[in-house]
């Protein structure tokens, strides 16, 4: 079971995440959306959506720093372990509670607003259950680490090495086994969320308007405001940066 959970399931998650995103982009581009319901209700949305989105962004940055950056790197730049955990505890708790409050408001809005509830699918309900489970278990690991600062609760010595070992195709199952049960549950909830991600409204998180960086400039042309004589043809839009050979062609035609 340990080999399956920490040596096989992570790769199944990556395959389903990447494969699901590719499939969704190729065959369901019109469904690649949040299916916005702002038209039906906006008061609660204006509160819950910023709390959730900004909170989850800070949570994501914290996970990247904690799992990807080795402890030796932070030590090398002079950040002590106590300082690191104090900052992680403060920011993690704040961001986690903001995310949880935001998603609770969004769920309450979806449940109590008739048109929004009618637009809620079984897929959405499953996604919300897994999302809330991942948030709550993440908050639990943060609180447990604060209450019990023993080396056994230091995820940088257990979960982080296992996470990095996945990407070099040498999963460190023993390191993950050494992590407390709360981290196991949170990791499993996170993998379940990533498996569902491409097939839910959460897919919009992978959408970025990159094409706007490379689109051509919009060229504005001005009209010729010079007064025209009676009987003369009024000029329309004048081309910019190109030779105007229309009069020459007209003269040749008259000849």
C-alpha positions as a Markdown table, in Angstrom:
| # | Residue | x | y | z |
|---|---|---|---|---|
| 1 | Unk | 0.0 | 0.0 | 0.0 |
| 2 | Unk | 2.8 | 2.5 | 0.8 |
| 3 | Unk | 4.4 | 1.8 | -2.6 |
| 4 | Unk | 1.1 | 2.4 | -4.3 |
| 5 | Unk | 0.2 | 5.6 | -2.3 |
| 6 | Unk | 3.6 | 7.3 | -2.4 |
| 7 | Unk | 5.3 | 5.6 | -5.4 |
| 8 | Unk | 2.6 | 5.0 | -8.0 |
| 9 | Unk | -0.3 | 7.3 | -7.2 |
| 10 | Unk | 1.7 | 10.5 | -7.7 |
| 11 | Unk | 2.5 | 9.5 | -11.3 |
| 12 | Unk | -1.1 | 8.6 | -11.9 |
| 13 | Unk | -2.1 | 12.0 | -10.6 |
| 14 | Unk | 0.4 | 13.8 | -13.0 |
| 15 | Unk | -0.7 | 11.7 | -16.0 |
| 16 | Unk | -4.4 | 12.5 | -15.3 |
| 17 | Unk | -3.7 | 16.1 | -14.6 |
| 18 | Unk | -1.6 | 16.8 | -17.8 |
| 19 | Unk | -3.6 | 14.4 | -20.0 |
| 20 | Unk | -6.9 | 15.8 | -18.7 |
| 21 | Unk | -5.8 | 19.4 | -19.5 |
| 22 | Unk | -4.7 | 18.4 | -23.0 |
| 23 | Unk | -7.9 | 16.5 | -23.7 |
| 24 | Unk | -10.0 | 19.4 | -22.3 |
| 25 | Unk | -8.2 | 21.9 | -24.4 |
| 26 | Unk | -8.5 | 19.9 | -27.6 |
| 27 | Unk | -12.1 | 18.8 | -27.3 |
| 28 | Unk | -13.9 | 21.1 | -24.9 |
| 29 | Unk | -12.5 | 24.6 | -25.4 |
| 30 | Unk | -16.0 | 26.1 | -25.2 |
| 31 | Unk | -16.4 | 24.5 | -21.7 |
| 32 | Unk | -13.0 | 25.8 | -20.5 |
| 33 | Unk | -14.6 | 28.4 | -18.3 |
| 34 | Unk | -15.8 | 29.1 | -14.8 |
| 35 | Unk | -19.4 | 29.2 | -16.0 |
| 36 | Unk | -19.7 | 32.6 | -14.2 |
| 37 | Unk | -22.9 | 33.2 | -12.2 |
| 38 | Unk | -22.2 | 36.8 | -11.4 |
| 39 | Unk | -25.4 | 37.8 | -13.3 |
| 40 | Unk | -27.5 | 36.0 | -10.7 |
| 41 | Unk | -25.9 | 37.3 | -7.5 |
| 42 | Unk | -22.9 | 39.6 | -7.0 |
| 43 | Unk | -23.0 | 40.8 | -3.3 |
| 44 | Unk | -21.7 | 37.6 | -1.8 |
| 45 | Unk | -19.5 | 36.9 | -4.8 |
| 46 | Unk | -17.6 | 40.2 | -4.3 |
| 47 | Unk | -16.7 | 39.0 | -0.8 |
| 48 | Unk | -16.1 | 35.3 | -1.2 |
| 49 | Unk | -14.2 | 35.3 | -4.5 |
| 50 | Unk | -11.3 | 37.7 | -3.6 |
| 51 | Unk | -10.9 | 35.9 | -0.2 |
| 52 | Unk | -10.7 | 32.5 | -1.9 |
| 53 | Unk | -8.5 | 33.5 | -4.9 |
| 54 | Unk | -6.0 | 35.7 | -3.0 |
| 55 | Unk | -5.9 | 33.1 | -0.2 |
| 56 | Unk | -5.3 | 30.2 | -2.5 |
| 57 | Unk | -2.6 | 32.1 | -4.3 |
| 58 | Unk | -0.6 | 32.7 | -1.1 |
| 59 | Unk | -1.2 | 29.0 | -0.2 |
| 60 | Unk | 0.2 | 27.9 | -3.5 |
| 61 | Unk | 3.3 | 30.1 | -3.1 |
| 62 | Unk | 3.8 | 28.8 | 0.4 |
| 63 | Unk | 3.6 | 25.2 | -0.9 |
| 64 | Unk | 6.1 | 25.9 | -3.6 |
| 65 | Unk | 8.6 | 27.5 | -1.1 |
| 66 | Unk | 8.1 | 24.7 | 1.4 |
| 67 | Unk | 8.2 | 21.7 | -0.9 |
| 68 | Unk | 10.5 | 22.8 | -3.7 |
| 69 | Unk | 13.2 | 24.9 | -1.9 |
| 70 | Unk | 15.5 | 22.7 | 0.2 |
| 71 | Unk | 16.2 | 23.6 | 3.8 |
| 72 | Unk | 19.9 | 23.9 | 3.0 |
| 73 | Unk | 19.1 | 26.8 | 0.6 |
| 74 | Unk | 17.3 | 28.9 | 3.2 |
| 75 | Unk | 20.1 | 28.2 | 5.7 |
| 76 | Unk | 22.6 | 29.4 | 3.1 |
| 77 | Unk | 21.0 | 32.8 | 2.8 |
| 78 | Unk | 20.8 | 33.2 | 6.6 |
| 79 | Unk | 17.1 | 32.3 | 7.2 |
| 80 | Unk | 17.1 | 30.2 | 10.4 |
| 81 | Unk | 14.7 | 27.3 | 10.8 |
| 82 | Unk | 12.8 | 29.1 | 13.6 |
| 83 | Unk | 12.3 | 32.2 | 11.4 |
| 84 | Unk | 11.2 | 30.2 | 8.5 |
| 85 | Unk | 8.6 | 28.2 | 10.5 |
| 86 | Unk | 7.3 | 31.4 | 12.2 |
| 87 | Unk | 6.7 | 33.2 | 8.9 |
| 88 | Unk | 5.2 | 30.0 | 7.4 |
| 89 | Unk | 2.9 | 29.6 | 10.3 |
| 90 | Unk | 1.7 | 33.2 | 10.2 |
| 91 | Unk | 1.2 | 33.4 | 6.5 |
| 92 | Unk | -0.1 | 29.9 | 6.2 |
| 93 | Unk | -2.7 | 30.3 | 8.9 |
| 94 | Unk | -3.9 | 33.6 | 7.5 |
| 95 | Unk | -4.0 | 32.4 | 3.9 |
| 96 | Unk | -5.6 | 29.1 | 4.9 |
| 97 | Unk | -8.4 | 30.7 | 6.9 |
| 98 | Unk | -9.0 | 33.3 | 4.2 |
| 99 | Unk | -9.3 | 30.6 | 1.6 |
| 100 | Unk | -11.6 | 28.5 | 3.8 |
| 101 | Unk | -13.9 | 31.5 | 4.6 |
| 102 | Unk | -14.0 | 32.4 | 0.9 |
| 103 | Unk | -14.9 | 29.0 | -0.3 |
| 104 | Unk | -17.6 | 28.7 | 2.5 |
| 105 | Unk | -19.1 | 31.9 | 1.4 |
| 106 | Unk | -19.1 | 30.7 | -2.2 |
| 107 | Unk | -20.7 | 27.4 | -1.3 |
| 108 | Unk | -23.3 | 29.2 | 0.9 |
| 109 | Unk | -24.1 | 31.5 | -2.1 |
| 110 | Unk | -24.4 | 28.6 | -4.4 |
| 111 | Unk | -26.7 | 26.8 | -2.1 |
| 112 | Unk | -29.0 | 29.6 | -1.1 |
| 113 | Unk | -29.3 | 31.5 | -4.5 |
| 114 | Unk | -31.8 | 29.7 | -6.6 |
| 115 | Unk | -30.5 | 30.3 | -10.1 |
| 116 | Unk | -26.9 | 29.7 | -9.0 |
| 117 | Unk | -28.0 | 26.4 | -7.3 |
| 118 | Unk | -29.8 | 25.3 | -10.4 |
| 119 | Unk | -26.6 | 25.8 | -12.4 |
| 120 | Unk | -24.6 | 23.6 | -10.0 |
| 121 | Unk | -23.8 | 20.2 | -11.3 |
| 122 | Unk | -22.8 | 17.0 | -9.5 |
| 123 | Unk | -19.3 | 17.6 | -10.9 |
| 124 | Unk | -19.3 | 20.9 | -9.0 |
| 125 | Unk | -20.5 | 19.4 | -5.8 |
| 126 | Unk | -17.8 | 16.7 | -5.9 |
| 127 | Unk | -15.2 | 19.3 | -6.6 |
| 128 | Unk | -16.3 | 21.5 | -3.6 |
| 129 | Unk | -16.1 | 18.5 | -1.2 |
| 130 | Unk | -12.6 | 17.6 | -2.3 |
| 131 | Unk | -11.5 | 21.2 | -2.3 |
| 132 | Unk | -12.8 | 21.9 | 1.2 |
| 133 | Unk | -11.2 | 18.6 | 2.4 |
| 134 | Unk | -7.8 | 19.7 | 1.0 |
| 135 | Unk | -8.1 | 23.2 | 2.7 |
| 136 | Unk | -9.2 | 21.8 | 6.1 |
| 137 | Unk | -6.5 | 19.2 | 6.2 |
| 138 | Unk | -3.9 | 21.7 | 5.2 |
| 139 | Unk | -5.0 | 24.0 | 8.0 |
| 140 | Unk | -4.9 | 21.1 | 10.4 |
| 141 | Unk | -1.2 | 20.3 | 9.5 |
| 142 | Unk | -0.4 | 24.0 | 10.0 |
| 143 | Unk | -2.0 | 24.0 | 13.5 |
| 144 | Unk | -0.5 | 20.7 | 14.5 |
| 145 | Unk | 3.0 | 21.9 | 13.5 |
| 146 | Unk | 2.5 | 25.0 | 15.6 |
| 147 | Unk | 1.3 | 23.1 | 18.7 |
| 148 | Unk | 3.8 | 20.4 | 18.4 |
| 149 | Unk | 7.1 | 21.8 | 17.1 |
| 150 | Unk | 9.0 | 18.5 | 17.4 |
| 151 | Unk | 11.2 | 17.3 | 14.5 |
| 152 | Unk | 8.6 | 14.7 | 13.6 |
| 153 | Unk | 6.2 | 17.5 | 12.5 |
| 154 | Unk | 8.8 | 19.1 | 10.2 |
| 155 | Unk | 7.5 | 18.4 | 6.7 |
| 156 | Unk | 10.7 | 19.8 | 5.2 |
| 157 | Unk | 12.5 | 16.6 | 6.4 |
| 158 | Unk | 9.8 | 14.2 | 5.2 |
| 159 | Unk | 7.2 | 15.4 | 2.7 |
| 160 | Unk | 9.4 | 17.9 | 0.9 |
| 161 | Unk | 12.2 | 15.3 | 0.1 |
| 162 | Unk | 9.5 | 12.9 | -1.1 |
| 163 | Unk | 7.9 | 15.6 | -3.3 |
| 164 | Unk | 11.2 | 16.5 | -5.0 |
| 165 | Unk | 12.1 | 12.8 | -5.5 |
| 166 | Unk | 9.0 | 12.3 | -7.6 |
| 167 | Unk | 10.4 | 14.5 | -10.4 |
| 168 | Unk | 13.7 | 12.7 | -10.6 |
| 169 | Unk | 11.7 | 9.4 | -10.9 |
| 170 | Unk | 13.1 | 8.1 | -7.6 |
| 171 | Unk | 10.2 | 8.4 | -5.1 |
| 172 | Unk | 11.5 | 8.4 | -1.6 |
| 173 | Unk | 8.8 | 6.3 | 0.0 |
| 174 | Unk | 10.6 | 6.0 | 3.3 |
| 175 | Unk | 10.7 | 9.8 | 3.7 |
| 176 | Unk | 6.9 | 10.0 | 3.2 |
| 177 | Unk | 6.3 | 7.1 | 5.6 |
| 178 | Unk | 8.1 | 9.1 | 8.3 |
| 179 | Unk | 5.6 | 12.0 | 8.0 |
| 180 | Unk | 2.7 | 12.2 | 10.5 |
| 181 | Unk | -0.8 | 10.9 | 9.5 |
| 182 | Unk | -2.2 | 14.5 | 9.1 |
| 183 | Unk | 0.3 | 15.1 | 6.3 |
| 184 | Unk | -0.6 | 11.8 | 4.7 |
| 185 | Unk | -4.3 | 12.8 | 4.6 |
| 186 | Unk | -3.6 | 16.2 | 3.3 |
| 187 | Unk | -1.3 | 14.8 | 0.5 |
| 188 | Unk | -4.0 | 12.3 | -0.5 |
| 189 | Unk | -6.7 | 15.1 | -0.6 |
| 190 | Unk | -4.3 | 17.2 | -2.7 |
| 191 | Unk | -3.7 | 14.4 | -5.2 |
| 192 | Unk | -7.5 | 13.8 | -5.4 |
| 193 | Unk | -8.0 | 17.5 | -6.1 |
| 194 | Unk | -5.4 | 17.5 | -8.9 |
| 195 | Unk | -7.0 | 14.4 | -10.5 |
| 196 | Unk | -10.4 | 16.2 | -10.6 |
| 197 | Unk | -9.0 | 19.6 | -11.6 |
| 198 | Unk | -9.0 | 19.3 | -15.4 |
| 199 | Unk | -12.6 | 18.0 | -15.4 |
| 200 | Unk | -14.1 | 20.8 | -13.3 |
| 201 | Unk | -14.6 | 24.6 | -13.4 |
| 202 | Unk | -11.2 | 24.8 | -11.7 |
| 203 | Unk | -9.6 | 24.3 | -15.1 |
| 204 | Unk | -9.8 | 28.1 | -15.7 |
| 205 | Unk | -6.8 | 28.5 | -13.3 |
| 206 | Unk | -4.6 | 27.2 | -16.2 |
| 207 | Unk | -5.9 | 29.9 | -18.6 |
| 208 | Unk | -3.6 | 32.9 | -19.1 |
| 209 | Unk | -4.1 | 35.4 | -21.9 |
| 210 | Unk | -0.6 | 34.9 | -23.3 |
| 211 | Unk | -1.7 | 35.7 | -26.8 |
| 212 | Unk | -2.2 | 39.3 | -25.8 |
| 213 | Unk | 1.5 | 39.7 | -25.4 |
| 214 | Unk | 2.1 | 38.9 | -29.0 |
| 215 | Unk | -0.9 | 40.3 | -30.9 |
| 216 | Unk | -0.2 | 43.1 | -33.3 |
| 217 | Unk | -0.7 | 46.7 | -32.5 |
| 218 | Unk | -4.1 | 48.3 | -33.3 |
| 219 | Unk | -3.5 | 50.9 | -36.1 |
| 220 | Unk | -5.7 | 53.9 | -35.9 |
| 221 | Unk | -6.2 | 56.0 | -39.1 |
| 222 | Unk | -7.3 | 59.5 | -39.3 |
| 223 | Unk | -9.6 | 61.1 | -41.8 |
| 224 | Unk | -8.4 | 63.9 | -44.2 |
| 225 | Unk | -10.0 | 67.0 | -42.7 |
| 226 | Unk | -8.9 | 69.4 | -45.6 |
| 227 | Unk | -11.8 | 71.2 | -47.2 |
| 228 | Unk | -12.9 | 69.8 | -50.5 |
| 229 | Unk | -14.0 | 71.7 | -53.6 |
| 230 | Unk | -17.3 | 71.2 | -55.3 |
| 231 | Unk | -17.4 | 68.1 | -57.4 |
| 232 | Unk | -14.2 | 66.7 | -56.0 |
| 233 | Unk | -14.2 | 63.2 | -54.6 |
| 234 | Unk | -13.9 | 63.2 | -50.8 |
| 235 | Unk | -11.0 | 61.0 | -49.5 |
| 236 | Unk | -11.9 | 58.2 | -47.1 |
| 237 | Unk | -9.5 | 56.5 | -44.8 |
| 238 | Unk | -5.9 | 57.2 | -45.7 |
| 239 | Unk | -3.4 | 54.2 | -45.5 |
| 240 | Unk | -0.6 | 54.7 | -43.1 |
| 241 | Unk | 3.0 | 53.7 | -44.1 |
| 242 | Unk | 2.0 | 52.5 | -47.6 |
| 243 | Unk | 2.3 | 54.4 | -50.9 |
| 244 | Unk | -0.9 | 55.8 | -52.2 |
| 245 | Unk | -1.0 | 54.8 | -55.9 |
| 246 | Unk | -4.7 | 55.0 | -56.3 |
| 247 | Unk | -4.6 | 58.5 | -58.2 |
| 248 | Unk | -1.9 | 57.1 | -60.6 |
| 249 | Unk | -4.1 | 54.1 | -61.5 |
| 250 | Unk | -7.1 | 56.5 | -62.0 |
| 251 | Unk | -5.0 | 58.6 | -64.4 |
| 252 | Unk | -3.8 | 55.6 | -66.3 |
| 253 | Unk | -7.4 | 54.4 | -66.7 |
| 254 | Unk | -8.5 | 57.8 | -68.1 |
| 255 | Unk | -5.8 | 57.7 | -70.7 |
